[in-house]
Amino acid sequence: MRETMSSSICHMLISLLLFVFLQHTLAIKQSYIVYLGSHSFGSNPSLLDSESVTNSHYDLLGSYLGSTEKAKEVIFYSYKKYINGFAAILEEDEAAEIAKNPNVVSMFLNKRYELHTTRSWNFLGLERDGGFPNDSAWKKSLGEDIIIGNLDSGVWPESKSFSDEGYGPIPKKWKGICQVAVMICRKLIGAKYFYKGYQATPGAKNVTFNSARDFDGHGTHTLSTAGGNFVAGANVLGFGNGTASGGSPKARVAAYKVCWEGCSEADILAGFEAAIADGVDVLSVSLGGNDPLEFFSSGLSIGSFHAIANNITVVASAGNSGPDTAPVVNVDPWILTVAASTIDRDFASYVILGNKKIYKGASLSELNLPPNKLYPLISGSDAMFDEKKYLLDDAMRCVEGSLDPKKVKGKILVCLRGETGRVDKGVQALRVGAIGMIIDNFDQGYEVIADPHVLPATHVSFKYGNFINNYIKETKSPVASITKVKTQLGIKNTPMMASFSPRGPNIIDPSILKPDITAPGVNIIAAYSLATSPTNQPSDKRRIPFAPLSGTSVSCPHVAGLVGLIKSVHPNWSPAAIKSAIMTTTTTKTNNGVDILDSSLEKATPFDYGAGHIQPNLAVDPGLVYDLNVTDYLNYLCGRGYTSDKLKVFYDKPYTCPKSFSLGDFNYPSITIKSGQSLSVTRTLTNVGSPSEYTVEVQEPPQFLVTVEPKILRFTHKGEKREFKVTFTKKSNDVFLTYHAFGKLIWTDGKHRVGSPITISFQD
């Protein structure tokens, strides 16, 4: 009996302890963003206004936690100028209760975002990719009165790209400060940092938080790409020598460091608010999540909408998970979303095999193998430890710990692309004694990327990689060499879409084509931080002022720089007008007049490049634009089913949705529809040029008839608007289970060609 009672008591104690443990586990604290909408005190809040907002946040949260003192302990951001809300560390049940408050418009976890580079390091050279406009108006300004802000990982202020030589006083509209250990320059006029959101995320590393200085190179690279000054003699380890410049080389620039070992949504939102308050004209945002989110639950969507409402153009990268791993991100219609493509410059390094075959690759390695000598050649799979056959996949990709030094020493090692960074493969190859390395593109097509490797190395396409691997398999003693790097200009069949650039359709809203456009994003040289090596590897002790990067992180600031140039010539244009000017003047042809291809050498589509590749010379004078304002965006959200409560996320006043609004009639510069037998859309064009008469041209999507009414639009003065209607009719009753058809609509007056891509997604 005693034994039974003792056993029962023991079980009860264990159950009680388990209950307490589970209760403690369930009460895990996380960081949340509590969003309360916009403020009602206008665009220039006073200090008293801001203080009253923060106090209201303490009062609101304090009513749930028991006191304002407790609220002050857990709130780490109070958004109090343009965005109304706060970020706080809360328990799940506390968050659930607060979310029920009728004043809480939206509430979501403080999520982490990533920088959109391939993180294996890849000049601007807008002068090679569409060209700087050469008329006097552009030469006169080049954006000197424009302020470009950059949400990223900070800045290296000593870079020559941010020299203030020759600059006049800071524009009077600027209200920002510089939180970095240098004097405020006339070029780099602002630098702020935001870290509390990152610090509050699970697994946050202990990094240096007290500086806007760039320790990984990414922020310096992107900011200089957007607005870096002219720097003669820029190069990477002697390659690509020339004059570096940003898209708006005379613009003022400001850095907002929101990324550390990742980018916290709470910090991103704080960065947006600071940039709006400081007075930037353009925001370049080279970051994003892995998957797009519905707009009302995304801090980046909310922050960018507030920026647009304050006449700031927001340019963002489309992501780096292409071609089919994950969808395009940053798909908000008020954001200009940028894909990535190649340029007409190569850093060529060739593989010479023992059978005298020669295959072209890409590299920026300064180290060379002795000429006229061949070395033993081995694949990663053959270099695997015999007793670790389970590591075959890792060995093929030269992952750390998978390679046997006894097999590799003194040989050229072939590694498959993927799983780890390209430069990291070189680090691992060097560690196990390889004398050189070849990266085989494997299943990632024909795009190759030049990296500043730590040993002689080159990156070859999957086609050449197959030839090399077949040679290894069929030859008893395979040998090879790698030639030194040569800079080659005027490469034909460029641009080509980058393999990492994500593809549409837009999974949040298929009626909006994303990405919007494409721009240079592969092997781009720009300014870099001297706090890290060009490979970002701890074992690499090199420090260089310019380095290469690849990614939509890199294509994004190209477009931000172009926005700055357009805004300097047309200061009164809206963000939507600027966006339209860039989109409707793009090209879908390469430099030798054929269709742009993807990385598999297949014909690219609007799902790859949006409206096409940027053409700066034409974007300044588009002739006509598709304009939009805040009301149009609210109507768009109404069409998406947003109720008045949801609209509070974006607008501080009560808004009544129109009785009917078709998403197809949203005045976007591209036409994207889900088809039935017949469908019509309307658009409105605004004249921003001289009086003129425009005639329509249509490149019809296959299987569809397209009619446009009227076929001629006459404009007698600047600012005049004309509406037109486009009707799509299916030619036959053929059944297509899933079908995408592409075309183009162009309005032309003989001088201007105002083009809009047509995308029809047809499902029976």
N, C-alpha and C positions, 0 to 999 in steps of 0.2 A: 504493500500500500504506500509506504514512504517513498519507495523507488518510483512508483507511478506519479505521486504528487511532485516529487523533485523533478521528474522528467517533464511534467506539465508546466511547472514554473519556469524551467529552463527554456522550453519552447516559447512560452509567453514572452520571456525576456528577449529571446532572439527575434521574435516577431516585432516586439516594440522597437528594438534597435534598428531592425530593417525598415520599419515604418518611418522612424526619425531620419534614417539615412536617405530614404526615398523622398521624404518631404524636403530635406536639404538639397537633394539633387534637382528636384523639380523647381526649386527656388533659385535657379541659376540666374545671375544678373547679366543682362546684355545692354548694349547701347541702342537707343531708339531715337528717331527723329519725330518729334511731335509738331506737325505743320498746322498752322492756324490761318493760313491765307496771306493776304497782302495787308499793308497798312493804309490808313485813310488820311494820313497827314501830308501826302504829296511827295514830291521828288526831292525836297531839301529838308529832311527832318532836323530839328534842333537837338541839342544835347539833352534838353529836358524831355523832348519827345522820346528819344532813345531810352533814357533812364526809366521813364514811365512804362515803356513796353517791357523792359527787363523785369521790373517789379511786378508787372501783371503776370509774367511767366512764373515767377517765384510764388505768387499768390495762387495761381491755378494749380501748380504741382503740389504746393504745400497743403492744399485742401485735401489731397489724397494721401500724403505722407505724414500728416499730423502737424507740420509747422513749416514756415518759410525757411527756417534755418536748415532743415533737412533737405528742402528743395535746393538751396544754394550749394549744398554739399554734392549733389548728384548731377546738377545741370552744368555741362561743360561748354556749351555754346548757347547764347541767346541771340537769335537772329532778329535784329531790331531796327534796321534801316529801310530795306526794301522788301525783305522776306520776313514774314511773321511766324515765328516758331522757335523751338529750342531742341537741343539734343541733350539727352540725359541717360544715365545708367539706371536701369529699372529691373525689377523682377517681373516675370511673365504675367503674374496675376495683377500686378500694379498697372502694367501696360494695358492689359485687357480692360480694366476699369476706366482708365483715362481715355481709351479709344471710344468709349460710349458717350463721352462729353459732347454735347451738341456743337460746342465751339471748335472742336477738333475736326479739321477738314480732312486730314489724311495722317496716317501714322504708319511708320514702317521701320524695319530693322536698319541699323547703320551698316549697309553692305560694303563690301570691298570691290574696287574696280582695279583694272590693270592698265599699264601703259601699252600703247599699241605699236610696239616695235617687235621685230623678230628676236630682239635681245641678243643678236650676234652681229657684231657691229659692221653697219653699212653706211654737195656742192650744188650746192643748190643748183647753180647754173640755170636759172630761169632764162638766161640769155641764150641757152642752147635748146630750150624746151618750149618754144612758142614765141620767145623773144620779148625783150623790153620794148615797149612802144618808143618810137624814135621822133615823135613830134615834139615841138618846143614846150607845150603845156606839161607833158609828162616829165621832160628833162628838168623843168624848172622846179617842180616840187618833189617828185618821187616820194611823196607821203610825209613831208617834214612836219606838218601840223597834225598828223594822225598819230594816235596812241594805240599800240597793239598790246593787249594783255595776253598772257600765256599761263593757263592752268596746267602745271606740270610738276617736275621735281626741282624747281629752283633755277639758279643761274650762277655762272662763273663770271663775275663782273669785270675781272681784269682782261678778259678776252678782247682782242683788237676789234672784233665785230661790234663791240659796245663802246668803242672810243667816241668821246664827245667832241672831238676836234672839228671846228667849223660850225658847230651848232649855236643857234641863238638861245634866248631865254626859254625856260620851260613854259609851255602854254598855260595861260591863266586859268583855264578850266580844270587843270589838274589839281586834285585834292589828296593825292596819295603820299606815302612816305617810303623810306628805304630801310628795311630791317636787315641790313647786311653790313659787314665791317669795312665799308668803303664810303667815301663821300658820295652824296647824291650827284650823279652826272647829269649832263644835258641830253644824253642819249638814253641810258638806262635810268629812268626817272622814278622807278618804284620797284621794291622787292619786299614781299610779305610772306610769312609762312604760317601754316595751319596744321597742327599735329594732334590735337586732342581727340579727334575722332579716330585716328589710327591707333593712338595709345589705348583707346577704350575697346578695340576689337580683340577677340580671342587670338592668342598666339602672336601678338605684336612683339617685335624684337626691340631690344634696347638700342636705339640709335640716337645720334646727336640731333636733338630737337630744337636747339636754340639759334637756328640760323636759316636764312633763305638760300644759303650757298648750296650749289649743286655738287653732290658727291658721286653721282653715277654717269654724268655726261648727257643724259637724255634731255633735261630741260634747257641746257645751254644750246644743244643742237637744234631743238625745235624753235626756240626763240630767235636764234640767229638766222634760221631758215626763213622765218616770217619777216623779220625786220632788221637783220644784221647789216652793219655798215660795209662799205667797200673795203676789202683787204687784199692788197696785191701780194702775189707770191704765196698764196695759200695752197697747201698740198697735204697729202697723207704719205709720210715716209718717203717723200720725193716723187710720188705719183699724182697725176691729175693737176699739175701745177697751173695756176691761173689766178684770176681775181675773183674772190668770193664775194657774194652779196646776198642779202635777203630779198624777198619779194618786194618789200617797201624799204629800200636801203636807207632812206633818210627819215623814216618814221621814228618816233619815240617809242620805247618799249618798257614794259613792266612785267615782272615775274611774280606769280602767285604759287608758292610751293605747297601743293596739296598731296603730293605723293612721296612716300618714304620707302618702305618695303611693300608697296601696294598703295592704293589710293582710297581713303575712306570717304563714303558718301557725305558724312557730316562735314568733313573738311572741304570737300568739293563745293558744297552748298555755301559754306563760309567764304570760300574763294570767290564764288560768283557774286555774293553780296558786296564784298570788298571791292571787286573790280567795277561794279556798277557805281558804287559810292565814290570811287576814285576818279571816274570820268573816262574810262577807256572807250575807244571807238569800235574796236574789233577784239573778239576773244577767240583764241586758238586753243582747242581742247583736244589734245592727243591722248585720250584715255576713254575707257568705257567698260561695261560689264561683259560677261561672256554671252549673255542672252538679253535681247531687248525686253523692256518691261512696259506695262501699260503706263501711260504718261502720268496719271495721278499718284502713282506709287514709286516714282523715280525722282530722286533729288536732282539728278542732272537735267531731267526734263523740266522740273519746276524752276531751277536756277536759270536755265537757258531761256525759258519763257519770260521771266522777269527781265533778263538782259534785252531780249527782243522788244519788250514793251517799253524799254528805255532807249530804244533806237541803236542798240549794239548788235552788230552782226556776229552770230556765233557759228564758227566752223569747227567741225568735229570729225575725227577719224572713224572709219566704217568698221574697224575690227581687223583682226589678223588670223582668223580661223578658217580661211579659204583653202581650197576652193569649195569644199562641201562639208567641213567638220561642224561648223556652227553658222548661224545666219548673220546677216549684216546687222550691226547695232547702231545706236544713236539715230533712230529712224523718225524722230519728231519732225513734222513738216516745217517747223520754224527754224530747224537746224540745217546748215549746208553740210551734207555728209559726203566724205571724200574717200574714194577707192584709191588703189595704188597701181602704178604701171612703170615700165622701164623707160630709160632715156637712151639717147644715141651715143653713149660713150661706154666703152668696155675697158676693163683692166684685165687684159688677156694673159693667160699663162697656159702653155700647151703641155700635154702629156705625150711623150715619145715612147712607144713600145719597142720591144726587141724585134718585132716583125716589121718594123719601119712604119707602122701606122702612126698618125699624128692626130690628136684630138684636142680641140680648143676647150679651155676652162677659164675660170675667173678667180683672181686672187689679188690681194694687196700685201702679200708677204714680202718683206724687205730682204729675207734670207734666200740665198740661191744655192742650188747644187752645182758643183763644178761641171762646166760644159763638156760635151763629147764623152760622157761616161754614163754607163747604165748601172742600175742598182737592182738587187733582188726585189721582187714585187710579191706582196702577200695580201690576201683579203682578210677582213676582220673575222670571218667565220673560220678561216684556217688558222688564225692566230689565237683561238680560244684555248683556255686550259683544258687538257685532255680529261681531267677528272671533273670538269664542271660543264658537261654538255647541256645542262639545263639553262646555261647562260648564252645559248646560241644566238638568240635575238639580240641580246645586249652586245655580244661580241661583234656581230655584223654591223652594229651602230657605234662600236668603240666606246661603250659605256665604261665608266671607271670600275676597275676590279674584274673585268671580264677577259682581259688580254694577258697572254703569257709573254713576259719580257724575253724569254729564251728564244721564242719563235719570231719575235718582231725586230730585235736589235739589228741595226744596220740596214734595214729594209724600208721600202716605201709601202705604207699601209693604206689599204682601200677601205673606207668607212661609208656605210649607207647614211643618207640624210634622215633626220627624224629622231624623236625622243629626247635628245640632248642638243644643246646649241652647237653650231658648226665650229666655233672657236674652241669650245670645250673638248671636242673630239681631237683637235690638234694638241691641246694640253695633255690629254691622256696618251696620245700617240708618242709625244715627246718623252713622257714619263717612262714608257716601256721601251724606249730606245730607238724608235723609228727615226729614219733619216729624212723622211718626207711623208706627205699624206695626200691622198686623192679622195675627195668627197663625191660619192655617187648619188645623184639626185633621186634615184630609186623610183618612186611613184609620183614625184612632184614635178613632172614635166620638163620643159626646156629652159625654164628660168634658172639662172645661176647667179650667185651673189659673191661679190669680192669682199673678203675679210682680211684684216691685218694679222694673219696667223703667226704663231710663235715658232713655226718651223716652215721650210719650203712646202707649199701646199697649193692645191688648186681644186676648184669645184666644177664638175662636169655634169652635163644633162643626163637624163636617164638613158637616152639612146647611146651616148658614148660610154656611159657606165656599163651598159650591157656588153658592149664590145670589149671593154677592158676586162670585165669579169669572165667573159667567154675565153678570152686569151689566157687568163690565169688557169682556167679549168683545163684547157686543151694543150697547155705547154708544160713540159717537164720542169724547166727552170725559167719561169717568167722573169723578165727584167724590164725596167723602165727608167725614164728620167723626167724631170719637170723643169721647164724653161723659166727664165726670169720674167717678171711681169713687164708688159708694155701697155702704155695708155693708147687706146685707139678711139678716134673720133669719127663722127659721121656714119655710125652703124646703121645699116638699112633695116627695114621692117620694124621700126620702132615708132611709137611705143607699142609694147606688148603688155597684157595684163599680168600682174604678179600672181604667182600661185597662192600666196598667203592672203591675197585680197579677197574678202568674203563676197558671196554672191546673193542676189535677191532670189525670190521675191521677199518683200517686206512681210514678216509673219505677224506683226502687230496690226497692220492695216494694208492689205494688198492693193488698195486703191491709190496708194502713194508709192511711186517708184523710188526705191533706195538700192544702192547708193545714188546720189544726185549726179556726181561727176567723178572723173579720175584725174590724177595729177602725178608728177614724178615721185616715186617712192622706193626705188631700188638703187643701191650703191650711191647714196647721196652724201656728199662731203659737206660738213658744216662745222662751226666752232664746237669745242669740247672742253670738258672740265679737266683741269690738271690734277684733280684729286684722285683720279683713277686711270687705269690703263685703257688703251683703245679696245681691248678685248673684254674689259671688266673682270678679268681673272686675277685673283690675288697673287698668283705666281708670276704674273707679267708686270715687270717693273718699269716699262716704258711709259713716258708721259708726252703727249703731243697736243698741240693747240687746235688741230683740226682732225676729225675722224669720220669714218663712214658709218651710216646707219641705213637700215631698210625697214619698211613698215608703213602702214597708213598713218602712224604717228608722224612720219616724215612728209607724206603727201599733204596732210592736213595743213601745216603751216605754209606750204607753197601757196595754197588758196587763200589763207588768211592774209598773206602778203599782198596778193592780187586784190583782195577786198580793200586793203589799205590804199592801194594806188587808185582804185576806182573812186573811193570815198574822197580822196584828196582832190579829184577833178570834179566830182559831183557830190558835194557835201550835203545836199538836201535830199538825196535819194534814200528811200527806206531800205532796211535790210532785205526785204523781199524783192525790191527792184534790183538791188545789187546782185542778189542770188540769181534772178532771172537773166540779167545781163551776162553772167558767167555761164549759165547753163545753155542759153539759146545760141551762143556763139562758139560752142565746142566743135570738135571734129571727131569723126569715127574712122578716119583714115590714117594710115601710117605715113612716114616721111617719103615713101615712094608710091603713095597713092592707092594702096590696097587696103582692104578692111583690116581693122585692128584684130589681132588674134589673142586667144588666151594662152596660158602657159603650156597647154597640150597641142598648140598650133591649130586649134579649131577656131572657127569664126566666133568672135566675142559678140555678146548681145547687150542690150540695156540692163539686164540683170548683173552684168559684169561691170560696165562703165557708166551706167546711168545715162545722162545726156551725151557723154563723150569726154574727150580729153580737152583740158583748158587751152584757150588761145588768148593770151593777155592782150595782144594788139587789137583784137576785135571787141573784147569785152567792154572797153571804155566807150565804145560807140555802137551799141546794139541796135539802135533805131527804135525798137519797140520793147516794152517790158510787160510781164504779167505781174501786176502789183497786188499786195495783200497788206492788211493792217490787223490790229489786235481783234477787232470785231469779226473779221473774216476767220481768224483762228478759233475764236469762240464758237462761231457758227459751224466750223468744221467739227469741233468737239461735240456740239449738239447733234450733228449728223452721226457721230460715233455713239450716240446714246447717253451722253453725259447729262445728268440732271443738274438742277440749280445748285444742289449741295456739292456736286463734283466740280462744277465750274468755279466754286469759291477757291479751289486750289490755285487757279490762275488769275482770278479777277477779284478785286476788293469790293466791287459794287454789285448789287443785285442785277442779274442779267436774264432776260427772257428770250428763250430760244425762238427762232422763227417757226411758223406753223409747219413748214416743210423745208427741208434742205437736203439736196442730193450731194453725196460725196463726189459724184462724178462731175459736179459743177464747181467744185472748189478750184479757185483760179491758180492752179499749180502750173509751173512751166513744162511739165510732162503730162501725158495723157495715159492713164492706166486704168483699165476696166476689166470687170469680170462679165463675160458676154452671155447674152441670150440671143434670140434670133435678130433682134434689132435694139440698138441702144444709141442714145444721143447725149452729148455733153455740150456745155457752153463754156466759153472762155471770154475774157475781156482783155484787150491790149491797150496799153497807154503809150502815146507817142512821146518819146524823149529826144527826138531829132528834129530835123527840118520838116516842113510840110511835104507830104509825099503820098504816093498811091502804091499800095501793096497788093500783090496778087498771090493767091495760094497755090502751092505745089504739094501734092500728096504722094508719098511712097506707100502704097497700100500694103497692109499686112496680107499675107497669103490667105486665100479663102474668104476675104472680106471685101465688100464694096464700101467705099468711103465717099460721102458727099459733104460738102462744106457750103454753108450759106451765111452771109454772102461770099462770093468768090473774090471780091475786090473790096479792100478797106481804104477809104480816102481820109487823110488827116490834113487839116488846114493849119493847125497850130500846135505848139508844144503843150503837153498835158492833156490833150484831147483823148477820149476813150472811145473804143469801138468794140462791140460785142459780135461774136460769131458762134455758129452752131455746127457741130460735127456729128454726123450720123453714120453708124457702122451697121452694115447688113451682111449676114452670112450668105455666101454665094450658093451653097447647096445644103442638103440635109445630111451630109456625111456625119457619121458619129465619131467623135474623138473623146476618149476617156479622159485624157489630160493633155492639154494642148496650149502652147504659148505661141502667139504670133506677134511679130514685131514690124513696125513701120515708122514713118516719120511725116510730120506736117511742118511745112516751111512757108513763111510769109516773106516775100522779097519785093524790094523796090528797085532792083538792079544793082544797088550798092550793098544793102544789108540783106542778110539771110537769117531770119529769126526762126530757129528750128526747135521743134519739140518731139521727143521720142514718143512713139505709140506702142503700148504693150497691152495685148489682149490675152487674158487667161481664160481659156474656154474649157468648161467641164460639162459633160452631158450627165 
